[in-house]
Amino acid sequence: MPFIVEEFNKLPNLNLKLSKYMNIKKYFLKNIFSIKILSKKIKFKLKFWIKKTFFFNMLKKLLFFFKNKKNILQQHFTHKRKERTILFYKKKYNIHTLLETGTYQGEMIMAMLNHFNKLYSIELSISLFEKAKEKFKNNKKVQLFQGDSGDILQQILVKIDTPCLFWLDAHYSKGITARGLLETPIIKELENIFQRKNINDVILVDDARCFNGTKDYPTIENLRKYVLSKNNNLEFKISGDIIRICHKI
């Protein structure tokens, strides 16, 4: 009998504990949605700050590189080969002025900064032009122009009275590049250049593989005939996907 009484006396404490437990459970169930939202906000903020860290950006770049390393390395070495070609003709013909059509992201101008006294570049895309303008705003050697190179090239050439090395790379290639009335203004560009009648000019045209008679490109043979019709003493050859037009030495 005393045992039963003792156990009965314990029941209020047990009921109190159960009551507290139920209250906590009710509170948790009532606020579980808010807790989930708070958890998502915390996760979002953590992700946001992690993405801002130097190491995250480095890791992201490394992952992108290893995922696309074949294409990246190919583009890198291709561009380096183009740079060497320009420097070869610069040295061979002793030219100190570079005129580029197709600024794009300014890689070629940046690579040639220490090799030429004056550098001109024309870009059709307004957004690419503005970015290049910001990139080279403190360099007085560089002059940038926005517009179709076939239309505005002549305006620039009348101001240049020294031999010029032309790097013609203004053609539509999808992505962030802009398209004018034609996919390539190469014929109009050459017409403007040949009006100069400067025998010391060197003309290098990128992406020779595109000259197949489609999408506003002449064929290589038609381009050769056109060039030699302007000056039969010029040398016209192709190497490394670059058309090279210069006078014979």
C-alpha positions as CSV (number, residue, x, y, z in Angstrom):
1,M,0.0,0.0,0.0
2,P,2.7,2.6,0.9
3,F,4.4,1.7,-2.4
4,I,1.2,2.5,-4.4
5,V,0.8,5.8,-2.6
6,E,4.5,6.8,-3.3
7,E,4.1,6.0,-7.0
8,F,0.9,7.9,-7.1
9,N,2.6,11.0,-5.6
10,K,5.2,10.9,-8.4
11,L,2.5,11.2,-11.1
12,P,2.2,15.0,-10.9
13,N,6.0,15.4,-11.7
14,L,5.6,13.0,-14.6
15,N,2.6,14.9,-15.9
16,L,4.6,18.1,-15.6
17,K,7.4,16.7,-17.6
18,L,5.0,15.4,-20.2
19,S,3.3,18.7,-20.3
20,K,6.7,20.5,-20.9
21,Y,7.6,18.1,-23.6
22,M,4.3,18.5,-25.4
23,N,4.7,22.3,-25.2
24,I,8.1,22.1,-26.7
25,K,6.9,19.8,-29.4
26,K,4.0,22.1,-30.2
27,Y,6.3,25.1,-30.4
28,F,8.7,23.3,-32.7
29,L,5.9,22.1,-35.0
30,K,4.4,25.5,-35.0
31,N,7.7,27.2,-35.9
32,I,9.3,24.5,-38.0
33,F,8.5,26.4,-41.2
34,S,10.2,29.6,-39.9
35,I,13.2,27.5,-38.9
36,K,13.5,26.1,-42.4
37,I,13.3,29.5,-43.9
38,L,16.0,30.8,-41.5
39,S,18.1,27.8,-42.3
40,K,17.8,28.5,-46.1
41,K,18.7,32.2,-45.5
42,I,21.8,31.2,-43.5
43,K,22.9,28.7,-46.2
44,F,22.3,31.4,-48.9
45,K,24.4,33.9,-47.0
46,L,27.2,31.4,-46.4
47,K,27.2,30.5,-50.1
48,F,27.3,34.1,-51.0
49,W,30.3,34.9,-48.8
50,I,32.1,31.8,-49.8
51,K,31.7,32.7,-53.4
52,K,33.3,36.1,-52.7
53,T,36.4,34.6,-51.2
54,F,39.7,34.5,-53.1
55,F,40.2,30.8,-52.7
56,F,36.7,30.0,-54.1
57,N,37.4,32.1,-57.2
58,M,40.8,30.4,-57.6
59,L,39.2,27.0,-57.2
60,K,36.5,27.9,-59.7
61,K,39.1,29.0,-62.3
62,L,41.2,25.9,-61.8
63,L,38.2,23.6,-62.2
64,F,37.2,25.6,-65.4
65,F,40.8,25.3,-66.7
66,F,41.1,21.5,-66.1
67,K,37.6,21.0,-67.6
68,N,38.5,23.0,-70.8
69,K,42.3,22.8,-70.7
70,K,42.6,21.4,-74.2
71,N,40.7,24.3,-75.8
72,I,42.3,26.9,-73.5
73,L,45.9,25.7,-74.3
74,Q,45.1,25.5,-78.0
75,Q,43.8,29.1,-78.0
76,H,46.8,30.3,-76.0
77,F,49.4,28.8,-78.3
78,T,47.4,29.9,-81.4
79,H,47.4,33.5,-80.1
80,K,51.1,33.3,-79.3
81,R,51.9,32.1,-82.9
82,K,49.9,35.1,-84.2
83,E,51.9,37.4,-82.0
84,R,55.2,35.9,-83.3
85,T,54.0,36.4,-86.9
86,I,53.3,40.1,-86.3
87,L,56.6,40.7,-84.6
88,F,58.5,38.8,-87.4
89,Y,57.1,41.2,-90.1
90,K,57.5,44.2,-87.8
91,K,61.2,43.5,-87.5
92,K,61.6,42.4,-91.1
93,Y,60.1,45.6,-92.5
94,N,61.1,47.9,-89.6
95,I,57.5,49.1,-88.9
96,H,56.5,51.0,-85.8
97,T,52.7,51.5,-86.3
98,L,50.1,48.8,-85.9
99,L,46.5,49.1,-87.1
100,E,44.2,46.3,-86.0
101,T,40.6,45.8,-87.1
102,G,38.6,43.7,-84.6
103,T,39.7,44.8,-81.1
104,Y,37.6,42.1,-79.4
105,Q,39.0,41.9,-75.8
106,G,42.2,43.8,-76.5
107,E,44.5,40.8,-76.3
108,M,46.6,41.6,-79.4
109,I,46.9,45.3,-78.5
110,M,48.0,44.4,-75.0
111,A,50.6,41.9,-76.4
112,M,52.0,44.5,-78.8
113,L,52.2,47.5,-76.5
114,N,55.9,47.3,-75.9
115,H,56.7,46.7,-79.6
116,F,55.0,49.5,-81.5
117,N,55.2,53.3,-81.1
118,K,51.6,53.8,-82.1
119,L,48.6,51.3,-82.0
120,Y,45.2,51.8,-83.6
121,S,42.3,49.4,-83.2
122,I,38.7,49.4,-84.6
123,E,35.8,47.5,-82.9
124,L,32.2,47.3,-84.2
125,S,30.7,46.1,-80.9
126,I,29.8,49.0,-78.6
127,S,30.2,46.9,-75.5
128,L,33.6,45.5,-76.5
129,F,34.7,49.0,-77.5
130,E,33.8,50.4,-74.1
131,K,35.6,47.7,-72.3
132,A,38.7,48.2,-74.4
133,K,38.5,51.9,-73.9
134,E,38.5,51.4,-70.1
135,K,41.3,48.9,-70.4
136,F,43.7,51.3,-72.3
137,K,42.4,54.6,-71.0
138,N,45.8,55.5,-69.5
139,N,47.9,54.5,-72.5
140,K,48.6,57.4,-74.9
141,K,50.1,55.0,-77.5
142,V,46.7,53.4,-78.1
143,Q,43.8,54.9,-80.1
144,L,40.5,53.1,-80.3
145,F,37.6,53.6,-82.7
146,Q,34.1,52.2,-82.7
147,G,32.4,51.4,-86.0
148,D,32.5,49.3,-89.1
149,S,36.2,49.1,-90.1
150,G,35.2,49.0,-93.8
151,D,33.6,52.4,-93.4
152,I,35.9,54.3,-90.9
153,L,39.3,52.9,-91.9
154,Q,39.9,55.6,-94.4
155,Q,39.3,58.3,-91.8
156,I,42.1,56.9,-89.7
157,L,44.5,56.2,-92.6
158,V,44.6,59.9,-93.8
159,K,46.2,60.7,-90.4
160,I,49.0,58.1,-90.7
161,D,51.9,58.9,-93.0
162,T,54.3,56.2,-91.9
163,P,54.5,52.5,-93.0
164,C,51.8,50.5,-91.2
165,L,51.4,46.8,-90.2
166,F,47.8,45.9,-90.6
167,W,46.3,43.1,-88.6
168,L,42.8,42.5,-90.2
169,D,40.6,40.4,-87.9
170,A,37.3,42.2,-88.1
171,H,34.8,39.5,-88.9
172,Y,31.7,38.1,-87.3
173,S,32.3,35.0,-85.3
174,K,29.2,34.6,-83.2
175,G,29.3,34.9,-79.4
176,I,29.9,38.4,-78.2
177,T,31.2,39.7,-81.5
178,A,29.1,42.1,-83.6
179,R,27.9,41.7,-87.2
180,G,27.8,44.6,-89.7
181,L,26.1,44.5,-93.1
182,L,28.6,41.8,-94.1
183,E,30.2,39.0,-92.1
184,T,33.6,40.3,-93.1
185,P,34.5,43.7,-94.4
186,I,37.8,42.5,-95.9
187,I,37.4,43.8,-99.4
188,K,36.4,47.3,-98.2
189,E,39.3,47.2,-95.8
190,L,41.8,46.3,-98.6
191,E,40.4,49.0,-100.9
192,N,41.1,51.6,-98.3
193,I,44.6,50.3,-97.6
194,F,45.6,50.1,-101.3
195,Q,44.6,53.7,-101.8
196,R,47.6,54.6,-99.5
197,K,50.0,53.3,-102.1
198,N,52.6,52.8,-99.4
199,I,54.8,50.0,-100.6
200,N,56.2,49.4,-97.1
201,D,52.9,48.5,-95.6
202,V,52.4,44.9,-94.5
203,I,48.9,43.3,-94.4
204,L,48.2,40.2,-92.3
205,V,44.7,38.7,-92.5
206,D,43.7,36.3,-89.8
207,D,41.6,33.1,-90.2
208,A,42.6,32.2,-93.7
209,R,40.5,29.0,-93.4
210,C,37.3,31.1,-93.6
211,F,38.0,32.3,-97.1
212,N,36.0,29.6,-98.9
213,G,33.5,31.7,-101.0
214,T,30.7,31.6,-98.4
215,K,29.2,34.1,-95.9
216,D,30.7,37.2,-97.7
217,Y,34.2,35.7,-97.8
218,P,35.9,35.5,-101.2
219,T,37.8,32.4,-102.1
220,I,41.6,32.4,-101.5
221,E,42.1,32.4,-105.3
222,N,39.7,35.3,-105.9
223,L,41.4,37.3,-103.1
224,R,44.8,36.6,-104.5
225,K,43.7,37.9,-107.9
226,Y,42.2,41.0,-106.4
227,V,45.3,41.8,-104.4
228,L,47.7,41.3,-107.4
229,S,45.4,43.3,-109.6
230,K,46.1,46.3,-107.3
231,N,49.9,45.7,-107.2
232,N,51.5,42.9,-109.2
233,N,54.7,43.3,-107.2
234,L,53.1,42.2,-103.9
235,E,53.8,38.8,-102.3
236,F,50.7,36.9,-101.4
237,K,51.1,33.7,-99.3
238,I,49.4,31.8,-96.6
239,S,50.9,30.1,-93.5
240,G,49.6,29.3,-90.1
241,D,46.0,30.3,-91.0
242,I,47.3,33.8,-91.8
243,I,47.2,35.5,-95.2
244,R,50.4,37.5,-95.6
245,I,50.5,40.4,-98.2
246,C,53.7,42.4,-98.5
247,H,56.2,43.7,-101.0
248,K,59.0,41.5,-102.0
249,I,62.4,42.0,-100.5
